[in-house]
Amino acid sequence: MDYDLVIALAKKQNQSFEVCRAVRQHLFKQDDVLLCDATIDEILSQLNVLFEPQSTELELLRTIRGIRAKRRPS
């Protein structure tokens, strides 16, 4: 495994999850992000393109993003 990857993984808060993800990507040469590996922000971004601009679903996604933004430390 790449030394820089090992160093980056050591800095992660959830090391177990990140290590499993990195090993899986290394072994299977995956460039695509799997749903189980995607962050909530990545999932929300992908969902954004599925809905019409003024739809209720898109408004819900915006609300979820707003709630998440408030929870993040500054």
C-alpha positions in Angstrom: 0.0 0.0 0.0 1.1 3.5 -0.7 2.9 5.2 2.3 1.0 8.5 1.8 -2.3 6.5 2.0 -1.3 4.9 5.2 -0.4 8.3 6.7 -3.7 9.8 5.6 -5.6 6.9 7.1 -3.9 7.3 10.4 -5.3 10.8 10.6 -8.9 9.7 10.1 -11.3 9.7 13.0 -13.0 6.4 12.1 -9.8 4.5 11.1 -11.4 1.0 11.0 -14.0 2.1 8.4 -11.4 4.1 6.4 -8.9 1.3 6.4 -11.5 -1.3 5.2 -12.5 1.1 2.5 -9.0 1.7 1.3 -8.1 -2.0 1.4 -11.2 -2.8 -0.6 -10.4 -0.1 -3.2 -6.7 -1.3 -3.4 -7.6 -4.9 -3.8 -10.4 -4.5 -6.3 -8.9 -1.4 -8.0 -12.1 0.5 -7.6 -12.2 4.0 -8.8 -16.0 4.3 -8.4 -17.5 5.2 -5.1 -19.8 2.5 -3.8 -22.9 3.6 -2.0 -21.7 2.1 1.2 -18.4 4.1 0.9 -20.0 7.4 -0.1 -20.3 10.2 2.4 -23.7 11.7 3.1 -22.7 14.9 1.2 -21.8 12.8 -1.9 -25.1 11.0 -1.7 -27.0 14.3 -1.3 -25.1 15.8 -4.3 -26.1 12.8 -6.5 -29.7 13.0 -5.4 -29.8 16.7 -6.3 -29.7 15.9 -10.0 -32.6 13.5 -9.8 -35.3 16.1 -8.9 -36.9 19.0 -10.6 -35.8 22.5 -9.5 -39.0 23.4 -7.6 -39.9 19.9 -6.4 -40.7 18.9 -2.8 -37.9 16.4 -2.8 -35.3 19.0 -3.7 -36.6 21.3 -1.0 -36.2 18.4 1.5 -32.6 17.8 0.3 -31.9 21.6 0.8 -33.4 21.3 4.3 -31.2 18.3 5.2 -28.1 20.1 3.9 -29.0 23.2 6.0 -29.4 21.1 9.1 -26.1 19.3 8.4 -24.4 22.7 7.9 -25.6 24.0 11.2 -24.3 20.9 13.0 -20.8 21.2 11.6 -18.3 22.9 13.8 -17.0 26.2 12.4 
